[in-house]
Amino acid sequence: MSAIADARLLAAGLAALLAALLFPAAASAHGIVAVEDLPIPQWLFVWGASVVLIVSFVGLSVGWQRPRLERDEWRPVAPWLSRLAVNRVTEVLAGLIGVALLVITVWSGLYGTEAPGRNFAVTFVFVTFWLGMVGLSLLFGNVFRAFNPWRAIARVAAGGFRLIAGQQPPPPLTYPERLGRWPAALGLAAFFWLELIYAPPGFEGIQLSPYTVAIATLIYSAYTFVGMALFGIDKWLDRGEAFSVYYKMFASLSWLEVRDGVLGRRRWLAGANGWGDIPGSVAFVLVTIGGTTFDGAAEGFLVEPVNTVNGWMADLGAGPVASLRIAYTIFLVLTLAAVFAIYWGGLRGMDSVEGSPPLRTLLVSRDAELPLVLDVVPLPQRPHGFGYDPRALVVVRGTDRAPEHAKQLLRTAFRLTEAEAEVAMLLADGLLPEAIAASRGVSLGTVRTQIKAMHAKLGVHRRGELIAYLHRLR
């Protein structure tokens, strides 16, 4: 694609998105717009949705039989276009716009009109920001990073401190890697609660007021500033700040990405490869799915169960609004739990499919060379007509001394969990279980349990045998 085509595509996408954001009347947000009945029979909607889902999965299974997103095909766009989009001036302007919108949101919520449908705070948070930024992220990549008001304010504060003190001190705390993106997942769940439950669906006279939106914005801002002050700006934005993680998730699907200050293009969806490697990433996606599922179910088959629990809460003495909030909260938690259970059940099911031949991995040592890995797959006993009876398929491949490759081998060949593979690499580096527990921020009992699991999966009986086995992989 030429530089002119790049520029035209960017301009066309930006114009379309700006038109959608300037005229958001057709958008729907539960904080300000009531849900209307479907214009078609419910049975037709259910059947149509089911057919679309089935056809989609059949199409993926038939048309996507080999990896298409594994290769990194990122290429820089024209230098003038990259300099125009990514530079110090645009970053400062974007940060100023983000801070201005944050201030206007808070001010409008505290002092503006009390009508939710006419107040800037409610409309901006639940329509322009919550929905519009998703489109921006899909079209143009991680643009929220530039407009993030909390990042802009924190960077100015850090710059002022560095100017006064003459240095930039490290964060007072090290972010626990095992937490991953779990704080962001919890933050996203809290936002769903505010949007979908604080103003209970179907409860006349109760709406999400602008004042509540402003107070929630201030509380979340304080929470974000504390996280960045304790763990560092970039670390908290990448792991703990819900909206940064949310929009970065969609940005990973985009065709544009900035690397080392240079704008480039890649295949659509290619950025999703590897996004989920950080602990808690899958949980974040499941919370997103669960919140959306509850959003629809709360207006459908959950109405009667919610009313039943609401009656129980009222009988226990809870007020009408409190009882309804409690009932909806219970079913939000149950919905999230069901989504998590379906996911983990699917993983368990893939590991226990009948007819799947067991995989046995062997290592063959070679003098002065890397060991060979032999994957032995038993073949089903059936006549082949070869004049002999093949019993197994043996796949011979080399190894790599790169730690990440050794860890990946442990996970794929021996089905170690991510945590077990990390403990295994630390054992191979010579660390004792006590030191591993301290470095990972877990109990000694947890590490010993993981080591026992590795003994069983690798077929060894003593720690010395385990370490020797791991050294052969490295």
N, C-alpha and C positions, 0 to 999 in steps of 0.2 A: 504494500500500500504506500502511495506517495505521501510526501509531506502535506501537499494540498488536500489530499483525501483525509488524512488525519485531522487536519484543522476543520474541514467541513463536517466530519462526523462529530467532532467535539462540539462545534457550534450548533449543529442540529439537535443533538441530545440535550444541550444546555437550554436551548430555546423551548423545547418540548417540556422539559421539567419545570422551567420557570413559569410556563403557562399553567401547568397543573397546580403549582404552589400558589400562584396569584389568584386562581379561581378554585378554591377547595370546597365549593358548595356540595359537590357530589361525594366528597369524602365522608366517611362515617367514623366517629369515635364515640365510644360508649359513655364518656364523661359528659358529652354535650348533645348527642343525637340518639333518639330512641330507635330501637330496632323495629323495622317494619316486617309484615308478613311477606312470605315468598309470593311472587306473582304467578307461580305454577304450583300444581299439586305437590304435596310433600313426597308422595310415593315416586313421582316422576323425578324429583330432585335426587332422592336417594339412589334410585336405579341409575340415573345419568352419572352421578358422582362415582358409583361403583364401577360402571363400564369404563369411564375415563381412567380410573385408577388401574384397573386390570390391563387395559390397552397400553397404558404408559409402561407398566412393568414388563409386559410381553415385548414391547418395542425395545426397551432397554436390554432385555436378555438376548434378543435376536440381533440387534444392531450394534451392541457394545460388548463383544466377546473377547476383546483384548484391551489392555491398558492404552488409553489415549492421552492421558494427562501426566504421565510420568516424566516426560522429557521437559527440560527447562528451555523453552523457546522464547524467552524474553529478549526483546530487541529494542534499543533506544529509538525514540521518535526523532524527527528532525531537530537538530540542536537549537534552532531559533524558537521552535515550539516548546521545547523543554525549558529553556531559559525564561520564556514568557509565562509559563504556568508555575514553575518552581523557582522561586527566588526570595530573597529576604523581604522585599517590599510586599509581595503577595502574602507571605506568611504573616507579616505584621498586620496587614489590612484584614486578613481573615480572622486573626485573633481578636482584633478590635471589634469586628462585627459580632463575633461570638460573645464577647464580654458585654457589648451593648445590648444584644438580645437577651442575655441573662438578666441584666439590670432592668430592662423594660418588662420582662416577664414577672419579676418579683414586685416591681412597683405597681404594675397593672393589677396584680392579684391582691395587693394590700390596699390600694387606694382607688382602683378603677371601679367600673360598674359591677354590681353584684350579679347581673344576669350572665350565667355561664356561656350562653350562646353568643353574646356580644362582647365578652371580655377577651382581650388579646392573650392573656396568660393561658387560659384553658384551650383556646383554639390553636395557639402556637404549639403548646406542649404535646397535645394529643392528635393533632392533624399535621401541621407543617413539619414539626420536628420528628415525631414518632414515625410518621408514614413517609414524609418527604425525604428525610435523610436516607431511608432505605433505597429509594430510587437513585439518589445522588451517588450512593456507595456502589450500587450495581453498575452505574454508567461510567463513573469517573474514579473509582477506587476509594482509598481511605481518605476522603476529603474531611471527615469529621475531625481527624487529627489536627488539621489546620484551623478549623473553626471552634475547636473545643475550648470553652471559656475557662474551665478549671486549669487546663494545661497552660493557657496563656497567662493567667494570673500567677500560677506557680512559677513559671519561667521568669516572669518579671521580678517576683520576690527573690528567687534564687540569684538572679543577676544583680539585684541591689545588695544582697548579702555578700556576694563575691566582690563587688566594687568596694564595699566598706571594709570587709575583713581581709581582702586580698587573696582569698582562697575559697574553694568550694569544698566544705567538709563532706565526708561520705554519709549516707543515711545512718541514723542511729541504730537501726535494726536491719538484719538480713531477712529478706522475704523467704519464708519456708517454702521450698520448691514443692513439697508434697501438697500444699494448699492449691497450687496451680490457679485455675480460674473458678474455683468454688466460691470465693467471695463475690465475684461478678454474677455467678448463677443465683446466689441468694439475693443480690441486689435486683436482678431481673424479676425474680419471683415477687419481691416487695413491690415493684412497679406494677406488675400484673394485679396484685391485691388492691393497690390504690385505684387503678383504672376500672377494675371489674367488680370489686366487692365493697369498697368504702361507701360508694353510693349504690346500695343494693338494687339489682335489676328488678323491675316490677314494683318497686316501692314508690308510690306516688308522693311527690313533694320533696323527695331527697335527691339532690344532685351534687355533683362534685363542684364545690364552690371555688371561685377564683382565690379566695383567701386561703383555703386549704392547699391549693396548688402552690401558692407562694411560700407557705410555711414548709411544705414538703420539699420544695426546691432549695430553701435555705438549709434545711436539715441535711439533705443529700450533699449540698455543697460543702458544709462543714465536715461531713464524713469523708468526702473525697480529699479535702485539703489535709486532714489528719493522716489518711493513708499515704498520700504523697510525701508528707513530712517525715513519716516514720520509715518508709521503705524506698523512697526515691520516686521521682516523677514518672519516668518511663516505665519502671517496673510495676508501679501501681496501675498505671493506665493500661498496661498490657495484660495484667492479671486480675486486678480487683475492681476496676471502674466499669460498671455494667454497660454503659452506653458505648464506651470505647471498644469493648470486646464485642458488643452486639453489632455495631456498624462495621467493625473490622472483619467480622464473620461474613457479612454480605460483600464487603470489598474484596475478599479473597476469590469471589466468583467473577470479578470484573476483568475486563480486557486491558486495563491500565494499572500500572504499578510504578511507584517511585523507588528507585534503588540508588543509594549513595548520592542523593540529590539530583538524579537524572530520571526523567519521565520516560517510560518505555511501555511497549505493548506486548501482550502475550495471548495465548488462547483463552477464550472464555472458560471459566471453571478451573483453570489450571492452578490457580493460587490455593484452591482448597486442599490440594495434596500436601499433607504435612501440617495443616492448621490444627488438627486434633491431637497432635503429639503431646501437647501440654496437659498435665492432669487437670481434670475438671472441665475440659473442653466438650466432651461428650455430654456431661451433665448439663452444661450450658445449653447445648442444642436440644436436649430432652426437655428442659424447662421451657424453652421457646415453643416446642411442639405441645407440651402439656398446657401451657397458658392459652394457646390458640384453641386447643381442643375444648378446654373448659369454657372458653368464650362462647363457642357454639352450643355446647351441651347445656349451659346455664339457661338458654332460651328454648331448650328442647326437652329431652327425656329426663333431665335432672330437676325439672320444675316440681314434680310431685314429691320425690325424695327430699328436696330442700324444704318444701312446705311441711313435710312430716317432722323433720328435725327442728324446723323453726317452731312448730307447736310444742315439741318437747322442751326447747329452751324457754319458751314463754311460760310453760307450766312450772319451770324451775325458778321463775321470778325475773328473767331477763326482760328488758324493755323491748318494744317492737323493732327498733332499728338494730339494737345490739344482738337480739336473737337471730335476726336475718343475716347479719354479718357473720355471726358464729357459724350458722348453718352453711353459708356459702364458703367460708374458710375451710370447714371440714371437707367439703366436696372438692375444693381446689386441691387440698393436700392429697385426697384420695385419687384425683385425676392424675396428679404428678406421679404418685406412687404407681398407678396403673401403667403409665407410659414407661417409667423406669423398669417395671416388672416385665413388660412386653419386650423391651430391648434386651434385658439380661436373659430372659427366657429364649429369645431368638439365638443369642450367642451360645447358650447351653445346648440348644437344639442342633446347631451346626456341628457342635463337637460330638454329638451322639447319634448322627444319622446312621441308620442301619445300612450295612453294605459298604461303609467307608473303610478301606483297608488301613490297618494300622501302619504308621510310618516309623521306621527304625533308622536312626542316624548313627553312622560310625565314622570315626576319625582314623586316618592312616598316616602315621608319622613318616617323614622323609628327611634324610640327613641333609642338613644345611639348606633346607627348603621348607616352605610353608606346608602344613599338612593338607591332605586331601579330605574332602567330606563326601561320604557315600550315603545317599538316601536310598534305603531299601524298602520297596513297596511290595508286599506279597500280592501275587496275582490269584484270582479265583480259580478253583480247580474245575476245568471244563476241557473237553477235547478241542485241540487246536489244529490238528492235521499237519503239524510240522515234522512229524517223525520223532519228536521228543516232547517232553512235558515241561514247559517253562513254569517255574515256581515263583519268580520274583523279578521285578524291574529294578535295576540299579542305576541311579543317576550319580555320576561322578562330577564333582565341581571343586574348584579351588577355594581358598579362604583368603581373607584380608586381615592384616594386623591392625587396621583402624578400629579403635574401641567401639565406635558406633556400629560397625559391621559385626563385630563379635557379639555385641548385645542383641542385635537384630537376629543373629543366628540362634542365640539362646531362646529368644521369644518364639521364633517360627519353628525351629526344629524340635525343641524340647518343651514348648508351650509354657515357658516361664512367664509370669506376669511382669509388667513393667517394673514394679518395685523389686521383685526377685532378681530380675536381670541386673538392675542397678547395684543391688547388694552383692551379686556375684562378681561384678567388675571391681567393686571395692575390695572384696576378698582376694581377688587375683592381684590387686595392687599391694597386698600385704597388710591391710588393716584388720585389726581384731574386731570381733563383734561389738565390744564396748565402744570402740572408736566409731564404728559404723553407725551405731545407735545415736551417738552424740552428734555426728555430722548430719544425719538425716532428721534429727529431731523426733525420734520415736523411741519407744521403750526397748530395753535389751531383750525382753521376752518376745517382742514382735520380730526382731532380727533373728532370734534363735528359731522361731516358728518358720520364718522364710527359709532359713538354711535347711531345716528338716524337710521342707517341701522340695527344695532343690535336690537333696539326697535321693528322694523317691523318684523324681522326674529324670535325673541323670543316671540312676542306677548305681550310686556309690553309697558307702556306709560310714565313712569317717570324713572329717573335715579335711584332713590331709589329702585324701583321694580326690575330694571335690576341688581343692585348690590346684592340684596337679592336672586335673581334667580341664579346668578353666585356662591354665597356662598353655595347654595344647591348642586351645582356640585362639590365643593371642599370638 
